[in-house]
Amino acid sequence: MADLVTDLLIYICFGIVMFAIGMIIGYQLLTMHYSKRFFMLAKVCSDADSVVPLVDELERET
């Protein structure tokens, strides 16, 4: 019985650690994705000398 409880505790801890690692990796990937899109959009706005691409991007996102 003690082995079962120990194994269950190990699996629960392993699951919590994997969940935390997944959340951190997901956050980093989304941050990289949206920062890349922001810089690309900033370049388009700079080239067009207008904020119209920014408004179009906001319309597309909402």
Predicted model as a PDB file, atoms N, CA, C, CB and O in Angstrom, pLDDT in the B-factor column:
MODEL        1                                                                  
ATOM      1  N   MET A   1       0.822  -1.196   0.000  1.00 79.00           N  
ATOM      2  CA  MET A   1       0.000   0.000   0.000  1.00 79.00           C  
ATOM      3  C   MET A   1       0.868   1.263   0.000  1.00 79.00           C  
ATOM      4  CB  MET A   1      -0.936  -0.003   1.211  1.00 79.00           C  
ATOM      5  O   MET A   1       0.545   2.247  -0.666  1.00 79.00           O  
ATOM      6  N   ALA A   2       1.962   1.225   0.747  1.00 80.00           N  
ATOM      7  CA  ALA A   2       2.848   2.384   0.808  1.00 80.00           C  
ATOM      8  C   ALA A   2       3.496   2.640  -0.553  1.00 80.00           C  
ATOM      9  CB  ALA A   2       3.927   2.179   1.883  1.00 80.00           C  
ATOM     10  O   ALA A   2       3.708   3.789  -0.941  1.00 80.00           O  
ATOM     11  N   ASP A   3       3.811   1.550  -1.278  1.00 87.00           N  
ATOM     12  CA  ASP A   3       4.402   1.720  -2.606  1.00 87.00           C  
ATOM     13  C   ASP A   3       3.425   2.383  -3.562  1.00 87.00           C  
ATOM     14  CB  ASP A   3       4.848   0.372  -3.169  1.00 87.00           C  
ATOM     15  O   ASP A   3       3.830   3.200  -4.389  1.00 87.00           O  
ATOM     16  N   LEU A   4       2.154   2.049  -3.463  1.00 90.00           N  
ATOM     17  CA  LEU A   4       1.130   2.636  -4.320  1.00 90.00           C  
ATOM     18  C   LEU A   4       1.000   4.129  -4.057  1.00 90.00           C  
ATOM     19  CB  LEU A   4      -0.216   1.939  -4.103  1.00 90.00           C  
ATOM     20  O   LEU A   4       0.908   4.918  -4.997  1.00 90.00           O  
ATOM     21  N   VAL A   5       0.990   4.521  -2.801  1.00 91.00           N  
ATOM     22  CA  VAL A   5       0.882   5.941  -2.441  1.00 91.00           C  
ATOM     23  C   VAL A   5       2.123   6.696  -2.905  1.00 91.00           C  
ATOM     24  CB  VAL A   5       0.692   6.109  -0.910  1.00 91.00           C  
ATOM     25  O   VAL A   5       2.015   7.814  -3.409  1.00 91.00           O  
ATOM     26  N   THR A   6       3.291   6.100  -2.740  1.00 93.00           N  
ATOM     27  CA  THR A   6       4.530   6.734  -3.179  1.00 93.00           C  
ATOM     28  C   THR A   6       4.537   6.908  -4.696  1.00 93.00           C  
ATOM     29  CB  THR A   6       5.745   5.907  -2.731  1.00 93.00           C  
ATOM     30  O   THR A   6       4.895   7.973  -5.199  1.00 93.00           O  
ATOM     31  N   ASP A   7       4.147   5.875  -5.416  1.00 93.00           N  
ATOM     32  CA  ASP A   7       4.090   5.968  -6.876  1.00 93.00           C  
ATOM     33  C   ASP A   7       3.083   7.023  -7.320  1.00 93.00           C  
ATOM     34  CB  ASP A   7       3.729   4.609  -7.484  1.00 93.00           C  
ATOM     35  O   ASP A   7       3.356   7.798  -8.236  1.00 93.00           O  
ATOM     36  N   LEU A   8       1.937   7.052  -6.681  1.00 95.00           N  
ATOM     37  CA  LEU A   8       0.919   8.046  -7.022  1.00 95.00           C  
ATOM     38  C   LEU A   8       1.430   9.455  -6.767  1.00 95.00           C  
ATOM     39  CB  LEU A   8      -0.362   7.799  -6.222  1.00 95.00           C  
ATOM     40  O   LEU A   8       1.189  10.350  -7.577  1.00 95.00           O  
ATOM     41  N   LEU A   9       2.114   9.666  -5.682  1.00 95.00           N  
ATOM     42  CA  LEU A   9       2.672  10.974  -5.356  1.00 95.00           C  
ATOM     43  C   LEU A   9       3.727  11.382  -6.383  1.00 95.00           C  
ATOM     44  CB  LEU A   9       3.278  10.963  -3.943  1.00 95.00           C  
ATOM     45  O   LEU A   9       3.789  12.544  -6.785  1.00 95.00           O  
ATOM     46  N   ILE A  10       4.554  10.430  -6.804  1.00 96.00           N  
ATOM     47  CA  ILE A  10       5.569  10.716  -7.820  1.00 96.00           C  
ATOM     48  C   ILE A  10       4.908  11.096  -9.139  1.00 96.00           C  
ATOM     49  CB  ILE A  10       6.499   9.502  -8.020  1.00 96.00           C  
ATOM     50  O   ILE A  10       5.343  12.047  -9.788  1.00 96.00           O  
ATOM     51  N   TYR A  11       3.863  10.372  -9.552  1.00 96.00           N  
ATOM     52  CA  TYR A  11       3.172  10.683 -10.801  1.00 96.00           C  
ATOM     53  C   TYR A  11       2.482  12.044 -10.737  1.00 96.00           C  
ATOM     54  CB  TYR A  11       2.150   9.596 -11.120  1.00 96.00           C  
ATOM     55  O   TYR A  11       2.476  12.780 -11.724  1.00 96.00           O  
ATOM     56  N   ILE A  12       1.915  12.376  -9.609  1.00 97.00           N  
ATOM     57  CA  ILE A  12       1.263  13.682  -9.462  1.00 97.00           C  
ATOM     58  C   ILE A  12       2.294  14.805  -9.545  1.00 97.00           C  
ATOM     59  CB  ILE A  12       0.495  13.760  -8.122  1.00 97.00           C  
ATOM     60  O   ILE A  12       2.070  15.806 -10.225  1.00 97.00           O  
ATOM     61  N   CYS A  13       3.417  14.641  -8.857  1.00 97.00           N  
ATOM     62  CA  CYS A  13       4.475  15.654  -8.917  1.00 97.00           C  
ATOM     63  C   CYS A  13       5.026  15.781 -10.336  1.00 97.00           C  
ATOM     64  CB  CYS A  13       5.611  15.306  -7.936  1.00 97.00           C  
ATOM     65  O   CYS A  13       5.266  16.890 -10.813  1.00 97.00           O  
ATOM     66  N   PHE A  14       5.225  14.653 -11.008  1.00 97.00           N  
ATOM     67  CA  PHE A  14       5.708  14.667 -12.380  1.00 97.00           C  
ATOM     68  C   PHE A  14       4.715  15.403 -13.288  1.00 97.00           C  
ATOM     69  CB  PHE A  14       5.940  13.228 -12.885  1.00 97.00           C  
ATOM     70  O   PHE A  14       5.125  16.185 -14.146  1.00 97.00           O  
ATOM     71  N   GLY A  15       3.430  15.161 -13.107  1.00 97.00           N  
ATOM     72  CA  GLY A  15       2.408  15.843 -13.896  1.00 97.00           C  
ATOM     73  C   GLY A  15       2.410  17.341 -13.657  1.00 97.00           C  
ATOM     74  O   GLY A  15       2.263  18.117 -14.600  1.00 97.00           O  
ATOM     75  N   ILE A  16       2.575  17.758 -12.410  1.00 98.00           N  
ATOM     76  CA  ILE A  16       2.608  19.192 -12.095  1.00 98.00           C  
ATOM     77  C   ILE A  16       3.827  19.857 -12.727  1.00 98.00           C  
ATOM     78  CB  ILE A  16       2.619  19.409 -10.568  1.00 98.00           C  
ATOM     79  O   ILE A  16       3.728  20.957 -13.272  1.00 98.00           O  
ATOM     80  N   VAL A  17       4.980  19.185 -12.653  1.00 98.00           N  
ATOM     81  CA  VAL A  17       6.200  19.737 -13.252  1.00 98.00           C  
ATOM     82  C   VAL A  17       6.054  19.835 -14.770  1.00 98.00           C  
ATOM     83  CB  VAL A  17       7.427  18.868 -12.888  1.00 98.00           C  
ATOM     84  O   VAL A  17       6.450  20.840 -15.360  1.00 98.00           O  
ATOM     85  N   MET A  18       5.498  18.819 -15.405  1.00 98.00           N  
ATOM     86  CA  MET A  18       5.306  18.853 -16.859  1.00 98.00           C  
ATOM     87  C   MET A  18       4.315  19.948 -17.261  1.00 98.00           C  
ATOM     88  CB  MET A  18       4.813  17.484 -17.365  1.00 98.00           C  
ATOM     89  O   MET A  18       4.504  20.610 -18.281  1.00 98.00           O  
ATOM     90  N   PHE A  19       3.275  20.138 -16.476  1.00 98.00           N  
ATOM     91  CA  PHE A  19       2.305  21.206 -16.746  1.00 98.00           C  
ATOM     92  C   PHE A  19       2.985  22.562 -16.663  1.00 98.00           C  
ATOM     93  CB  PHE A  19       1.120  21.139 -15.755  1.00 98.00           C  
ATOM     94  O   PHE A  19       2.768  23.418 -17.520  1.00 98.00           O  
ATOM     95  N   ALA A  20       3.808  22.768 -15.637  1.00 98.00           N  
ATOM     96  CA  ALA A  20       4.505  24.047 -15.475  1.00 98.00           C  
ATOM     97  C   ALA A  20       5.473  24.292 -16.627  1.00 98.00           C  
ATOM     98  CB  ALA A  20       5.260  24.082 -14.137  1.00 98.00           C  
ATOM     99  O   ALA A  20       5.554  25.405 -17.147  1.00 98.00           O  
ATOM    100  N   ILE A  21       6.201  23.262 -17.024  1.00 98.00           N  
ATOM    101  CA  ILE A  21       7.130  23.404 -18.153  1.00 98.00           C  
ATOM    102  C   ILE A  21       6.364  23.728 -19.431  1.00 98.00           C  
ATOM    103  CB  ILE A  21       7.964  22.113 -18.342  1.00 98.00           C  
ATOM    104  O   ILE A  21       6.808  24.568 -20.214  1.00 98.00           O  
ATOM    105  N   GLY A  22       5.236  23.086 -19.655  1.00 98.00           N  
ATOM    106  CA  GLY A  22       4.415  23.356 -20.829  1.00 98.00           C  
ATOM    107  C   GLY A  22       3.880  24.778 -20.839  1.00 98.00           C  
ATOM    108  O   GLY A  22       3.843  25.426 -21.885  1.00 98.00           O  
ATOM    109  N   MET A  23       3.467  25.264 -19.680  1.00 98.00           N  
ATOM    110  CA  MET A  23       2.976  26.642 -19.603  1.00 98.00           C  
ATOM    111  C   MET A  23       4.089  27.645 -19.912  1.00 98.00           C  
ATOM    112  CB  MET A  23       2.388  26.922 -18.211  1.00 98.00           C  
ATOM    113  O   MET A  23       3.860  28.630 -20.614  1.00 98.00           O  
ATOM    114  N   ILE A  24       5.283  27.398 -19.394  1.00 98.00           N  
ATOM    115  CA  ILE A  24       6.408  28.304 -19.644  1.00 98.00           C  
ATOM    116  C   ILE A  24       6.797  28.290 -21.115  1.00 98.00           C  
ATOM    117  CB  ILE A  24       7.614  27.919 -18.777  1.00 98.00           C  
ATOM    118  O   ILE A  24       7.016  29.345 -21.710  1.00 98.00           O  
ATOM    119  N   ILE A  25       6.886  27.106 -21.704  1.00 98.00           N  
ATOM    120  CA  ILE A  25       7.247  27.009 -23.126  1.00 98.00           C  
ATOM    121  C   ILE A  25       6.166  27.647 -23.998  1.00 98.00           C  
ATOM    122  CB  ILE A  25       7.460  25.529 -23.537  1.00 98.00           C  
ATOM    123  O   ILE A  25       6.482  28.354 -24.955  1.00 98.00           O  
ATOM    124  N   GLY A  26       4.903  27.407 -23.678  1.00 98.00           N  
ATOM    125  CA  GLY A  26       3.819  28.016 -24.442  1.00 98.00           C  
ATOM    126  C   GLY A  26       3.831  29.533 -24.360  1.00 98.00           C  
ATOM    127  O   GLY A  26       3.603  30.220 -25.355  1.00 98.00           O  
ATOM    128  N   TYR A  27       4.097  30.048 -23.177  1.00 98.00           N  
ATOM    129  CA  TYR A  27       4.175  31.503 -23.007  1.00 98.00           C  
ATOM    130  C   TYR A  27       5.313  32.078 -23.845  1.00 98.00           C  
ATOM    131  CB  TYR A  27       4.372  31.867 -21.520  1.00 98.00           C  
ATOM    132  O   TYR A  27       5.145  33.101 -24.509  1.00 98.00           O  
ATOM    133  N   GLN A  28       6.466  31.422 -23.812  1.00 98.00           N  
ATOM    134  CA  GLN A  28       7.617  31.908 -24.577  1.00 98.00           C  
ATOM    135  C   GLN A  28       7.338  31.864 -26.081  1.00 98.00           C  
ATOM    136  CB  GLN A  28       8.868  31.075 -24.247  1.00 98.00           C  
ATOM    137  O   GLN A  28       7.696  32.795 -26.802  1.00 98.00           O  
ATOM    138  N   LEU A  29       6.706  30.799 -26.554  1.00 97.00           N  
ATOM    139  CA  LEU A  29       6.411  30.693 -27.989  1.00 97.00           C  
ATOM    140  C   LEU A  29       5.408  31.757 -28.428  1.00 97.00           C  
ATOM    141  CB  LEU A  29       5.869  29.294 -28.320  1.00 97.00           C  
ATOM    142  O   LEU A  29       5.577  32.367 -29.485  1.00 97.00           O  
ATOM    143  N   LEU A  30       4.370  31.985 -27.632  1.00 96.00           N  
ATOM    144  CA  LEU A  30       3.403  33.027 -27.985  1.00 96.00           C  
ATOM    145  C   LEU A  30       4.029  34.415 -27.935  1.00 96.00           C  
ATOM    146  CB  LEU A  30       2.200  32.969 -27.050  1.00 96.00           C  
ATOM    147  O   LEU A  30       3.718  35.262 -28.773  1.00 96.00           O  
ATOM    148  N   THR A  31       4.899  34.656 -26.973  1.00 96.00           N  
ATOM    149  CA  THR A  31       5.580  35.945 -26.886  1.00 96.00           C  
ATOM    150  C   THR A  31       6.451  36.170 -28.117  1.00 96.00           C  
ATOM    151  CB  THR A  31       6.432  36.023 -25.605  1.00 96.00           C  
ATOM    152  O   THR A  31       6.451  37.263 -28.683  1.00 96.00           O  
ATOM    153  N   MET A  32       7.189  35.148 -28.533  1.00 96.00           N  
ATOM    154  CA  MET A  32       8.026  35.277 -29.727  1.00 96.00           C  
ATOM    155  C   MET A  32       7.169  35.518 -30.970  1.00 96.00           C  
ATOM    156  CB  MET A  32       8.889  34.018 -29.915  1.00 96.00           C  
ATOM    157  O   MET A  32       7.513  36.345 -31.814  1.00 96.00           O  
ATOM    158  N   HIS A  33       6.055  34.793 -31.077  1.00 94.00           N  
ATOM    159  CA  HIS A  33       5.187  34.929 -32.253  1.00 94.00           C  
ATOM    160  C   HIS A  33       4.620  36.338 -32.355  1.00 94.00           C  
ATOM    161  CB  HIS A  33       4.042  33.907 -32.198  1.00 94.00           C  
ATOM    162  O   HIS A  33       4.687  36.956 -33.417  1.00 94.00           O  
ATOM    163  N   TYR A  34       4.065  36.852 -31.263  1.00 91.00           N  
ATOM    164  CA  TYR A  34       3.433  38.166 -31.321  1.00 91.00           C  
ATOM    165  C   TYR A  34       4.442  39.297 -31.397  1.00 91.00           C  
ATOM    166  CB  TYR A  34       2.550  38.364 -30.123  1.00 91.00           C  
ATOM    167  O   TYR A  34       4.137  40.338 -31.979  1.00 91.00           O  
ATOM    168  N   SER A  35       5.634  39.136 -30.833  1.00 93.00           N  
ATOM    169  CA  SER A  35       6.650  40.185 -30.986  1.00 93.00           C  
ATOM    170  C   SER A  35       7.123  40.229 -32.444  1.00 93.00           C  
ATOM    171  CB  SER A  35       7.859  39.937 -30.021  1.00 93.00           C  
ATOM    172  O   SER A  35       7.387  41.307 -32.976  1.00 93.00           O  
ATOM    173  N   LYS A  36       7.232  39.070 -33.087  1.00 93.00           N  
ATOM    174  CA  LYS A  36       7.611  39.040 -34.504  1.00 93.00           C  
ATOM    175  C   LYS A  36       6.543  39.736 -35.347  1.00 93.00           C  
ATOM    176  CB  LYS A  36       7.814  37.578 -34.987  1.00 93.00           C  
ATOM    177  O   LYS A  36       6.859  40.516 -36.246  1.00 93.00           O  
ATOM    178  N   ARG A  37       5.266  39.443 -35.045  1.00 89.00           N  
ATOM    179  CA  ARG A  37       4.182  40.092 -35.795  1.00 89.00           C  
ATOM    180  C   ARG A  37       4.169  41.589 -35.546  1.00 89.00           C  
ATOM    181  CB  ARG A  37       2.824  39.488 -35.416  1.00 89.00           C  
ATOM    182  O   ARG A  37       3.899  42.366 -36.462  1.00 89.00           O  
ATOM    183  N   PHE A  38       4.459  42.011 -34.302  1.00 89.00           N  
ATOM    184  CA  PHE A  38       4.464  43.439 -33.990  1.00 89.00           C  
ATOM    185  C   PHE A  38       5.558  44.161 -34.770  1.00 89.00           C  
ATOM    186  CB  PHE A  38       4.655  43.658 -32.484  1.00 89.00           C  
ATOM    187  O   PHE A  38       5.310  45.223 -35.341  1.00 89.00           O  
ATOM    188  N   PHE A  39       6.774  43.592 -34.800  1.00 91.00           N  
ATOM    189  CA  PHE A  39       7.857  44.247 -35.523  1.00 91.00           C  
ATOM    190  C   PHE A  39       7.595  44.268 -37.021  1.00 91.00           C  
ATOM    191  CB  PHE A  39       9.177  43.552 -35.237  1.00 91.00           C  
ATOM    192  O   PHE A  39       7.950  45.234 -37.696  1.00 91.00           O  
ATOM    193  N   MET A  40       6.980  43.218 -37.549  1.00 90.00           N  
ATOM    194  CA  MET A  40       6.639  43.193 -38.961  1.00 90.00           C  
ATOM    195  C   MET A  40       5.596  44.277 -39.269  1.00 90.00           C  
ATOM    196  CB  MET A  40       6.112  41.796 -39.365  1.00 90.00           C  
ATOM    197  O   MET A  40       5.684  44.974 -40.280  1.00 90.00           O  
ATOM    198  N   LEU A  41       4.618  44.400 -38.383  1.00 88.00           N  
ATOM    199  CA  LEU A  41       3.576  45.414 -38.568  1.00 88.00           C  
ATOM    200  C   LEU A  41       4.156  46.814 -38.416  1.00 88.00           C  
ATOM    201  CB  LEU A  41       2.430  45.202 -37.562  1.00 88.00           C  
ATOM    202  O   LEU A  41       3.763  47.725 -39.144  1.00 88.00           O  
ATOM    203  N   ALA A  42       5.085  47.000 -37.482  1.00 88.00           N  
ATOM    204  CA  ALA A  42       5.720  48.310 -37.303  1.00 88.00           C  
ATOM    205  C   ALA A  42       6.499  48.703 -38.555  1.00 88.00           C  
ATOM    206  CB  ALA A  42       6.657  48.297 -36.076  1.00 88.00           C  
ATOM    207  O   ALA A  42       6.508  49.872 -38.940  1.00 88.00           O  
ATOM    208  N   LYS A  43       7.150  47.735 -39.186  1.00 90.00           N  
ATOM    209  CA  LYS A  43       7.890  48.027 -40.421  1.00 90.00           C  
ATOM    210  C   LYS A  43       6.928  48.412 -41.538  1.00 90.00           C  
ATOM    211  CB  LYS A  43       8.742  46.811 -40.848  1.00 90.00           C  
ATOM    212  O   LYS A  43       7.208  49.333 -42.306  1.00 90.00           O  
ATOM    213  N   VAL A  44       5.802  47.719 -41.635  1.00 88.00           N  
ATOM    214  CA  VAL A  44       4.816  48.048 -42.670  1.00 88.00           C  
ATOM    215  C   VAL A  44       4.267  49.446 -42.441  1.00 88.00           C  
ATOM    216  CB  VAL A  44       3.666  47.016 -42.685  1.00 88.00           C  
ATOM    217  O   VAL A  44       4.109  50.215 -43.388  1.00 88.00           O  
ATOM    218  N   CYS A  45       3.973  49.783 -41.179  1.00 88.00           N  
ATOM    219  CA  CYS A  45       3.471  51.130 -40.868  1.00 88.00           C  
ATOM    220  C   CYS A  45       4.519  52.186 -41.184  1.00 88.00           C  
ATOM    221  CB  CYS A  45       3.058  51.227 -39.389  1.00 88.00           C  
ATOM    222  O   CYS A  45       4.195  53.271 -41.666  1.00 88.00           O  
ATOM    223  N   SER A  46       5.773  51.862 -40.909  1.00 87.00           N  
ATOM    224  CA  SER A  46       6.854  52.815 -41.196  1.00 87.00           C  
ATOM    225  C   SER A  46       7.019  53.015 -42.704  1.00 87.00           C  
ATOM    226  CB  SER A  46       8.183  52.325 -40.579  1.00 87.00           C  
ATOM    227  O   SER A  46       7.202  54.139 -43.169  1.00 87.00           O  
ATOM    228  N   ASP A  47       6.953  51.924 -43.458  1.00 87.00           N  
ATOM    229  CA  ASP A  47       7.087  52.027 -44.915  1.00 87.00           C  
ATOM    230  C   ASP A  47       5.921  52.784 -45.531  1.00 87.00           C  
ATOM    231  CB  ASP A  47       7.187  50.638 -45.539  1.00 87.00           C  
ATOM    232  O   ASP A  47       6.109  53.565 -46.464  1.00 87.00           O  
ATOM    233  N   ALA A  48       4.715  52.558 -45.013  1.00 85.00           N  
ATOM    234  CA  ALA A  48       3.537  53.209 -45.568  1.00 85.00           C  
ATOM    235  C   ALA A  48       3.356  54.609 -45.008  1.00 85.00           C  
ATOM    236  CB  ALA A  48       2.300  52.379 -45.294  1.00 85.00           C  
ATOM    237  O   ALA A  48       2.562  55.386 -45.537  1.00 85.00           O  
ATOM    238  N   ASP A  49       4.084  54.947 -43.937  1.00 85.00           N  
ATOM    239  CA  ASP A  49       3.973  56.245 -43.274  1.00 85.00           C  
ATOM    240  C   ASP A  49       2.517  56.528 -42.896  1.00 85.00           C  
ATOM    241  CB  ASP A  49       4.520  57.366 -44.184  1.00 85.00           C  
ATOM    242  O   ASP A  49       2.004  57.632 -43.082  1.00 85.00           O  
ATOM    243  N   SER A  50       1.871  55.482 -42.356  1.00 85.00           N  
ATOM    244  CA  SER A  50       0.464  55.557 -42.007  1.00 85.00           C  
ATOM    245  C   SER A  50       0.164  54.522 -40.924  1.00 85.00           C  
ATOM    246  CB  SER A  50      -0.432  55.331 -43.255  1.00 85.00           C  
ATOM    247  O   SER A  50       0.937  53.590 -40.704  1.00 85.00           O  
ATOM    248  N   VAL A  51      -0.971  54.706 -40.253  1.00 87.00           N  
ATOM    249  CA  VAL A  51      -1.392  53.726 -39.247  1.00 87.00           C  
ATOM    250  C   VAL A  51      -2.492  52.821 -39.782  1.00 87.00           C  
ATOM    251  CB  VAL A  51      -1.873  54.435 -37.979  1.00 87.00           C  
ATOM    252  O   VAL A  51      -3.062  52.028 -39.032  1.00 87.00           O  
ATOM    253  N   VAL A  52      -2.793  52.931 -41.061  1.00 87.00           N  
ATOM    254  CA  VAL A  52      -3.836  52.105 -41.661  1.00 87.00           C  
ATOM    255  C   VAL A  52      -3.528  50.608 -41.528  1.00 87.00           C  
ATOM    256  CB  VAL A  52      -4.008  52.472 -43.132  1.00 87.00           C  
ATOM    257  O   VAL A  52      -4.440  49.840 -41.222  1.00 87.00           O  
ATOM    258  N   PRO A  53      -2.275  50.158 -41.746  1.00 87.00           N  
ATOM    259  CA  PRO A  53      -2.005  48.718 -41.543  1.00 87.00           C  
ATOM    260  C   PRO A  53      -2.255  48.274 -40.097  1.00 87.00           C  
ATOM    261  CB  PRO A  53      -0.555  48.398 -41.930  1.00 87.00           C  
ATOM    262  O   PRO A  53      -2.658  47.136 -39.856  1.00 87.00           O  
ATOM    263  N   LEU A  54      -2.016  49.165 -39.146  1.00 86.00           N  
ATOM    264  CA  LEU A  54      -2.274  48.838 -37.750  1.00 86.00           C  
ATOM    265  C   LEU A  54      -3.763  48.654 -37.505  1.00 86.00           C  
ATOM    266  CB  LEU A  54      -1.719  49.926 -36.835  1.00 86.00           C  
ATOM    267  O   LEU A  54      -4.170  47.727 -36.805  1.00 86.00           O  
ATOM    268  N   VAL A  55      -4.568  49.526 -38.073  1.00 87.00           N  
ATOM    269  CA  VAL A  55      -6.025  49.424 -37.931  1.00 87.00           C  
ATOM    270  C   VAL A  55      -6.529  48.134 -38.610  1.00 87.00           C  
ATOM    271  CB  VAL A  55      -6.727  50.682 -38.548  1.00 87.00           C  
ATOM    272  O   VAL A  55      -7.397  47.446 -38.073  1.00 87.00           O  
ATOM    273  N   ASP A  56      -5.983  47.820 -39.783  1.00 87.00           N  
ATOM    274  CA  ASP A  56      -6.362  46.584 -40.469  1.00 87.00           C  
ATOM    275  C   ASP A  56      -6.005  45.359 -39.643  1.00 87.00           C  
ATOM    276  CB  ASP A  56      -5.686  46.504 -41.833  1.00 87.00           C  
ATOM    277  O   ASP A  56      -6.780  44.405 -39.584  1.00 87.00           O  
ATOM    278  N   GLU A  57      -4.841  45.374 -39.006  1.00 85.00           N  
ATOM    279  CA  GLU A  57      -4.420  44.244 -38.170  1.00 85.00           C  
ATOM    280  C   GLU A  57      -5.341  44.113 -36.958  1.00 85.00           C  
ATOM    281  CB  GLU A  57      -2.949  44.421 -37.711  1.00 85.00           C  
ATOM    282  O   GLU A  57      -5.706  43.001 -36.576  1.00 85.00           O  
ATOM    283  N   LEU A  58      -5.716  45.229 -36.358  1.00 85.00           N  
ATOM    284  CA  LEU A  58      -6.629  45.174 -35.217  1.00 85.00           C  
ATOM    285  C   LEU A  58      -7.996  44.643 -35.630  1.00 85.00           C  
ATOM    286  CB  LEU A  58      -6.776  46.561 -34.584  1.00 85.00           C  
ATOM    287  O   LEU A  58      -8.613  43.891 -34.875  1.00 85.00           O  
ATOM    288  N   GLU A  59      -8.479  45.011 -36.800  1.00 88.00           N  
ATOM    289  CA  GLU A  59      -9.745  44.484 -37.302  1.00 88.00           C  
ATOM    290  C   GLU A  59      -9.658  42.984 -37.522  1.00 88.00           C  
ATOM    291  CB  GLU A  59     -10.142  45.183 -38.601  1.00 88.00           C  
ATOM    292  O   GLU A  59     -10.596  42.246 -37.221  1.00 88.00           O  
ATOM    293  N   ARG A  60      -8.528  42.540 -38.048  1.00 86.00           N  
ATOM    294  CA  ARG A  60      -8.358  41.117 -38.331  1.00 86.00           C  
ATOM    295  C   ARG A  60      -8.264  40.309 -37.035  1.00 86.00           C  
ATOM    296  CB  ARG A  60      -7.104  40.890 -39.191  1.00 86.00           C  
ATOM    297  O   ARG A  60      -8.727  39.169 -36.994  1.00 86.00           O  
ATOM    298  N   GLU A  61      -7.682  40.866 -35.991  1.00 80.00           N  
ATOM    299  CA  GLU A  61      -7.516  40.160 -34.739  1.00 80.00           C  
ATOM    300  C   GLU A  61      -8.801  40.095 -33.915  1.00 80.00           C  
ATOM    301  CB  GLU A  61      -6.436  40.812 -33.937  1.00 80.00           C  
ATOM    302  O   GLU A  61      -8.979  39.173 -33.119  1.00 80.00           O  
ATOM    303  N   THR A  62      -9.693  41.060 -34.101  1.00 79.00           N  
ATOM    304  CA  THR A  62     -10.920  41.069 -33.280  1.00 79.00           C  
ATOM    305  C   THR A  62     -12.094  40.474 -33.971  1.00 79.00           C  
ATOM    306  CB  THR A  62     -11.263  42.452 -32.871  1.00 79.00           C  
ATOM    307  O   THR A  62     -13.183  40.417 -33.401  1.00 79.00           O  
TER     308      THR A  62                                                      
ENDMDL                                                                          
END                                                                             
